[in-house]
Amino acid sequence: GIMEADKAKMVKAWKGKIWEVDGSRRCSDVMELGLLKDVEEGGKYEITDLVYQEFNKVSNPDPNHPVQIVYGNKFVTDDILNCKFEVSIGAFFQVNTSCANILYQQAIDEVKAVKEEGKKLVAFDVCCGTGSIGICLLKNGACDRVVGCDISIPAISDANRNKKLNGLDEDCSFIAGKAEDVLRDQIKDEQASQTKGTKVKYVAVVDPAREGLHNDVLKCLRQNKDINTIVYISCNPEKSLVNDAAFLCGPKSKKNPAQPFVVKSVQGVDMFPLTSHLEIVCVFERKGYVVGGADEVEVKR
């Protein structure tokens, strides 16, 4: 760990020219960016936090890998679509919050399109992170309840804190775990908890990492006849979205006998201007049938 004296030294160095952890590893030169000078002169930039994390592998650290707050706050705070969020160090959050408003509004509009008068709409928020999408859905009237899961323990802690922060404690449920391990049980538990006689519709909103959804999650979504709409937010549309779409929309087979989805709409959001990257909101709709008890009932559209 970092001793208090070392923390003070690091902060002092950070406020000077270069933050050096041990004299050999140069982690950041904020002076080159002119940020500290701008702060000192009362400019528009403000540096609020300094976080230290030790990691000696080539890949990115696990979301639950420990960090130390050297200077500043435990959380980054932000607002999206009239919702307030506190984001811890190990959790994912959209860095371009101006465009995140556009992205989430697109998701809200797509989920609202699923609502039917007289029916309760439950949204399964898969890979929910800090709960930002699900909370925005619920607070902006797109659905009546949100059930979310994410592998990151810090992110789920944030999600459970954020639902209270936005006054949505009773209508949100977030748990930590791999989606491929917990989603199927979440769906069963939610369906079993519904009051007898209540008419319910279900929609899945997924926002996976670049590698896309786990095969077991894809199977769960396709095999569950109560989920007829998937709002898929993808940061890797050229690869993982294509692969996942191939499974969701592929024809029936012995290995995959469930009714396939079709792509209803695709909308791009330029989250990273002046780069080749694009965030995609892709809506999958179940092809040509409605649920009738245990049977599939073909319908014309």
C-alpha positions as CSV (number, residue, x, y, z in Angstrom):
1,G,0.0,0.0,0.0
2,I,0.9,3.7,-0.2
3,M,2.0,5.3,3.1
4,E,0.5,8.7,4.0
5,A,3.9,10.4,3.5
6,D,4.3,8.9,0.1
7,K,0.7,10.0,-0.8
8,A,1.6,13.6,0.2
9,K,4.8,13.4,-2.0
10,M,2.8,12.1,-4.9
11,V,0.2,14.8,-4.7
12,K,2.9,17.5,-4.4
13,A,4.7,16.1,-7.5
14,W,1.4,15.8,-9.3
15,K,0.7,19.5,-8.7
16,G,4.1,20.3,-9.9
17,K,5.6,19.0,-13.2
18,I,5.4,15.2,-13.3
19,W,3.8,12.6,-11.1
20,E,6.5,10.0,-10.5
21,V,5.5,7.0,-8.4
22,D,9.0,5.7,-7.6
23,G,11.3,7.9,-9.6
24,S,11.3,5.7,-12.7
25,R,7.7,5.2,-13.7
26,R,6.3,8.5,-15.2
27,C,2.6,8.2,-15.1
28,S,1.4,11.6,-16.2
29,D,2.6,15.0,-17.2
30,V,-0.4,17.3,-16.7
31,M,1.7,20.4,-17.2
32,E,2.1,19.5,-20.9
33,L,-1.6,19.8,-21.2
34,G,-1.7,23.1,-19.5
35,L,-4.4,22.0,-17.1
36,L,-2.9,23.0,-13.8
37,K,-1.9,26.4,-15.2
38,D,-5.5,26.8,-16.4
39,V,-6.8,25.8,-13.0
40,E,-4.5,28.2,-11.1
41,E,-5.7,31.0,-13.4
42,G,-9.3,30.3,-12.8
43,G,-9.9,28.7,-16.2
44,K,-12.5,26.1,-17.2
45,Y,-10.6,23.0,-16.3
46,E,-10.7,21.4,-12.9
47,I,-8.6,18.4,-11.7
48,T,-10.4,16.8,-8.8
49,D,-9.0,13.3,-8.3
50,L,-5.8,11.3,-8.3
51,V,-6.1,7.5,-8.2
52,Y,-3.3,4.9,-7.9
53,Q,-3.6,1.3,-9.1
54,E,-0.9,-1.3,-9.2
55,F,-1.1,-3.8,-12.0
56,N,1.7,-5.7,-13.6
57,K,0.0,-7.5,-16.5
58,V,-0.4,-6.6,-20.1
59,S,-4.2,-6.7,-20.3
60,N,-6.6,-4.4,-18.5
61,P,-7.2,-5.0,-14.8
62,D,-10.3,-6.7,-13.6
63,P,-13.1,-4.2,-12.7
64,N,-12.7,-5.4,-9.0
65,H,-9.0,-4.8,-8.9
66,P,-8.2,-2.6,-5.9
67,V,-7.3,1.1,-6.3
68,Q,-6.2,3.7,-3.8
69,I,-7.6,7.2,-3.7
70,V,-4.5,9.4,-3.4
71,Y,-6.3,12.7,-3.7
72,G,-9.9,13.8,-4.2
73,N,-13.2,11.9,-4.1
74,K,-14.3,8.3,-4.1
75,F,-16.8,8.9,-6.9
76,V,-17.2,10.9,-10.1
77,T,-20.6,12.5,-10.3
78,D,-22.5,13.1,-13.5
79,D,-26.1,13.8,-14.9
80,I,-27.8,12.1,-17.8
81,L,-31.4,12.8,-18.8
82,N,-32.4,14.3,-15.5
83,C,-30.8,11.4,-13.6
84,K,-27.9,11.7,-11.1
85,F,-25.1,9.2,-11.0
86,E,-22.2,8.5,-8.7
87,V,-19.5,6.4,-10.4
88,S,-16.8,4.6,-8.5
89,I,-13.2,4.1,-9.8
90,G,-13.6,0.5,-11.0
91,A,-16.9,1.0,-12.8
92,F,-17.6,1.8,-16.5
93,F,-19.4,5.0,-17.5
94,Q,-19.8,6.8,-20.8
95,V,-17.1,9.3,-21.2
96,N,-18.9,11.5,-23.7
97,T,-21.9,12.4,-21.6
98,S,-23.3,14.9,-24.1
99,C,-23.7,12.1,-26.6
100,A,-24.7,9.7,-23.9
101,N,-27.9,11.8,-23.5
102,I,-28.6,11.1,-27.2
103,L,-27.7,7.4,-27.0
104,Y,-29.9,6.8,-23.9
105,Q,-32.8,8.8,-25.4
106,Q,-32.6,6.5,-28.4
107,A,-32.9,3.5,-26.1
108,I,-35.7,5.1,-24.2
109,D,-37.7,5.7,-27.4
110,E,-37.2,2.1,-28.5
111,V,-38.3,0.7,-25.1
112,K,-41.3,3.1,-25.0
113,A,-42.4,1.7,-28.4
114,V,-42.8,-1.7,-26.7
115,K,-45.2,-0.5,-24.0
116,E,-48.9,-1.4,-24.2
117,E,-51.7,0.2,-22.3
118,G,-52.8,-2.0,-19.4
119,K,-49.6,-4.0,-19.3
120,K,-46.7,-3.7,-17.0
121,L,-43.3,-3.5,-18.8
122,V,-40.3,-5.0,-17.2
123,A,-36.8,-4.2,-18.7
124,F,-34.0,-6.7,-18.1
125,D,-30.8,-4.5,-18.1
126,V,-28.0,-6.9,-19.1
127,C,-24.4,-5.7,-18.5
128,C,-26.0,-2.8,-16.6
129,G,-22.9,-1.3,-15.1
130,T,-23.7,1.6,-12.8
131,G,-27.4,1.2,-13.7
132,S,-27.3,4.3,-15.9
133,I,-29.4,3.0,-18.8
134,G,-32.0,1.2,-16.6
135,I,-32.4,4.2,-14.3
136,C,-32.8,6.5,-17.2
137,L,-35.4,4.2,-18.7
138,L,-37.4,4.0,-15.5
139,K,-37.2,7.7,-14.5
140,N,-38.2,8.8,-18.0
141,G,-41.3,6.6,-18.2
142,A,-40.1,4.0,-20.7
143,C,-40.8,1.0,-18.4
144,D,-42.3,0.1,-15.0
145,R,-39.5,-2.0,-13.5
146,V,-35.8,-2.6,-14.1
147,V,-33.9,-5.8,-13.3
148,G,-30.2,-5.6,-14.0
149,C,-27.0,-7.6,-13.7
150,D,-23.3,-6.9,-14.2
151,I,-20.0,-8.7,-13.5
152,S,-18.5,-5.7,-11.8
153,I,-19.1,-5.5,-8.0
154,P,-18.1,-1.8,-7.8
155,A,-20.5,-1.0,-10.7
156,I,-23.4,-2.9,-9.0
157,S,-22.7,-1.1,-5.7
158,D,-23.0,2.2,-7.7
159,A,-26.2,1.0,-9.3
160,N,-27.8,0.2,-6.0
161,R,-26.7,3.6,-4.6
162,N,-27.8,5.4,-7.8
163,K,-31.3,3.9,-7.7
164,K,-31.8,5.3,-4.3
165,L,-30.3,8.6,-5.3
166,N,-32.9,8.9,-8.0
167,G,-35.8,7.7,-5.8
168,L,-36.3,4.4,-7.6
169,D,-35.3,1.9,-4.9
170,E,-38.6,-0.1,-5.0
171,D,-38.7,-0.5,-8.8
172,C,-35.1,-1.4,-9.5
173,S,-33.2,-4.6,-8.7
174,F,-29.4,-4.9,-9.5
175,I,-27.2,-7.9,-8.7
176,A,-23.5,-8.7,-9.2
177,G,-22.7,-11.7,-11.3
178,K,-21.8,-12.9,-14.8
179,A,-24.9,-12.5,-17.0
180,E,-24.5,-16.0,-18.3
181,D,-24.7,-17.3,-14.7
182,V,-27.5,-15.1,-13.3
183,L,-29.8,-13.9,-16.1
184,R,-31.9,-17.0,-16.6
185,D,-32.7,-17.2,-12.8
186,Q,-33.4,-13.4,-12.8
187,I,-36.0,-13.8,-15.5
188,K,-37.6,-16.8,-13.8
189,D,-37.7,-15.1,-10.4
190,E,-39.2,-11.9,-11.9
191,Q,-41.9,-13.9,-13.8
192,A,-42.7,-15.9,-10.6
193,S,-43.0,-12.7,-8.6
194,Q,-45.8,-11.1,-10.7
195,T,-49.2,-10.8,-9.0
196,K,-51.8,-13.2,-10.4
197,G,-53.8,-11.5,-13.1
198,T,-51.2,-8.9,-13.9
199,K,-50.5,-8.5,-17.6
200,V,-46.7,-8.2,-18.1
201,K,-44.5,-7.6,-21.1
202,Y,-40.7,-8.0,-21.1
203,V,-37.9,-6.3,-23.0
204,A,-34.2,-6.8,-22.8
205,V,-31.7,-4.0,-23.0
206,V,-28.1,-5.1,-23.5
207,D,-24.9,-3.0,-23.4
208,P,-22.0,-5.5,-23.5
209,A,-18.3,-4.9,-23.6
210,R,-16.5,-5.1,-27.0
211,E,-16.5,-8.9,-27.1
212,G,-20.3,-8.9,-27.1
213,L,-22.7,-11.2,-25.3
214,H,-21.7,-14.6,-23.9
215,N,-23.2,-17.5,-25.8
216,D,-25.3,-18.6,-22.8
217,V,-26.8,-15.1,-22.6
218,L,-27.7,-15.2,-26.3
219,K,-29.3,-18.7,-25.8
220,C,-31.3,-17.4,-22.8
221,L,-32.6,-14.4,-24.7
222,R,-33.5,-16.4,-27.8
223,Q,-35.1,-19.3,-25.9
224,N,-37.3,-17.2,-23.7
225,K,-40.6,-16.7,-25.5
226,D,-41.6,-13.8,-23.3
227,I,-38.8,-11.6,-24.6
228,N,-39.7,-10.5,-28.0
229,T,-37.7,-7.3,-28.2
230,I,-34.0,-6.7,-27.6
231,V,-32.5,-3.2,-27.6
232,Y,-28.8,-3.9,-28.2
233,I,-26.3,-1.1,-27.6
234,S,-23.0,-2.0,-29.2
235,C,-19.5,-0.3,-29.1
236,N,-18.2,-3.0,-31.6
237,P,-20.8,-3.1,-34.4
238,E,-18.4,-4.4,-37.0
239,K,-17.6,-7.6,-35.1
240,S,-19.4,-8.7,-31.9
241,L,-22.7,-7.1,-32.9
242,V,-22.6,-9.0,-36.3
243,N,-21.7,-12.3,-34.5
244,D,-24.5,-11.9,-31.9
245,A,-27.0,-10.9,-34.6
246,A,-26.2,-14.0,-36.6
247,F,-27.2,-16.1,-33.6
248,L,-30.3,-14.2,-32.6
249,C,-31.6,-14.0,-36.2
250,G,-30.4,-17.3,-37.5
251,P,-32.9,-19.9,-38.8
252,K,-34.3,-22.6,-36.6
253,S,-32.2,-25.7,-36.2
254,K,-31.9,-28.8,-34.0
255,K,-29.3,-26.9,-31.8
256,N,-31.3,-23.7,-31.9
257,P,-35.0,-24.5,-32.3
258,A,-36.4,-21.2,-30.8
259,Q,-38.1,-18.7,-33.0
260,P,-35.6,-16.2,-34.5
261,F,-35.5,-12.4,-34.2
262,V,-35.2,-9.9,-37.1
263,V,-33.5,-6.6,-37.1
264,K,-36.1,-3.9,-36.7
265,S,-33.9,-0.8,-36.8
266,V,-30.3,0.4,-36.5
267,Q,-29.2,3.8,-35.3
268,G,-25.7,5.1,-35.0
269,V,-24.5,7.6,-32.4
270,D,-21.1,9.4,-32.9
271,M,-19.8,8.9,-29.3
272,F,-16.2,9.5,-30.4
273,P,-16.0,12.3,-33.0
274,L,-13.1,12.4,-35.4
275,T,-12.5,8.7,-35.0
276,S,-13.7,5.6,-36.9
277,H,-15.7,4.4,-33.9
278,L,-19.4,4.5,-33.7
279,E,-21.9,3.4,-31.0
280,I,-24.9,1.5,-32.5
281,V,-28.4,1.0,-31.1
282,C,-29.8,-2.1,-32.8
283,V,-33.4,-3.3,-32.1
284,F,-34.2,-6.9,-32.6
285,E,-37.8,-8.0,-32.7
286,R,-39.2,-11.5,-32.5
287,K,-40.1,-12.7,-36.0
288,G,-43.8,-13.2,-36.7
289,Y,-45.3,-14.7,-33.6
290,V,-46.9,-13.8,-30.2
291,V,-46.8,-15.8,-27.1
292,G,-49.9,-18.0,-26.5
293,G,-49.4,-20.1,-23.4
294,A,-46.7,-22.7,-24.1
295,D,-47.3,-22.5,-27.9
296,E,-46.1,-20.2,-30.6
297,V,-48.9,-18.6,-32.5
298,E,-48.1,-17.4,-36.0
299,V,-49.4,-13.9,-36.8
300,K,-49.4,-11.8,-39.9
301,R,-47.7,-8.4,-39.9
